[in-house]
């Protein structure tokens, strides 16, 4: 009996030693501050960043605020009409040049407009985009769609309807802020939605066979009985959204936004050892706050987008603004993992 007990103890110690442990995450701010002023000369704007390395350049995709084309006083924020995505490119991840508005097509090649908060990833060398767009099937509520590209500039829908419309007893039929990453033979999709009262921004999870066409019939909703994450701490207020995930030495690190835009959004961090179940870092998940008074991001540091380069180096892109009524810029930090 003693030998069995000793064997089990040794096994437990070995398993404990083999379980990957989350590491300390340290950020190094890089001198990037990007805003797209193609619509109104003196009002640069960009938010919701996602980045890939393609060929000898980096491509950054972001949401661009719509602007009223009629003449107006440029000292005031422009009027809204509809949102869309735009593209910039760089050779060093710091200095970016606008390429143009995204060229998005439906499956028949017809131009589309209105892609927002794109998540662009290279999967087995092919460029995929998971983005949100409103559609008539949910009375104008936004859901996540899928498109692919050969050059990183022109994207074509693989299916002309959303790929995930959550049907649950805990959420409305909304899915936004897509993030995808691989766990074994599955592609995991994280998304933000809202509770039945449409008050709280919460997160869900789905999966599809890795290497499939990622069409609507390939996704299985995993968050059936309840959301993946809900706002629980004061700094998160009524919103947890914009998840973005990177794997390092057997641990998945999920950066996410807490609090709604225009409410002083900040960035949280949660970790997972299986890619499915996440725990916030102690004590409350808060990882990256807004900047000090007078800084360009003094009011908000939010909507993160993680990018791992071909050499393994990880970067965290994010949006920020100086005050409630200021415009949004994008910036980036180099990420280090330390014991």
Secondary structure, 3 states (H helix, E strand, C coil): CHHHHHHHHHHHHHHHHHCCCCCEEEEEECCCCECECCCCCCCCECEEEEEEEECCEEEEEEEECCCCCCCCCCCCCCCCCCCEEEEEEECCCCCCEEEEECEEECCCCCEECCCEEEEEEEECCEEEEEEEEECHHHCCCEEEEEEEECCCCEEEECCCCCCECCCCCCCCCCCEEEEEEEECCEEEEEEEEECCCCCCEEEEEEEEECCCCCCHHHCEECCCCCCCECCCCHHHCCEEEEEEEEEECCEEEEEEEECCCCCCCEEEEEEECCCCCCEECCCCCEEECCCCCCCCCCCEEEEEEEEECCCCCEEEEEEEECCCCCCCEEEEEEEEEEC
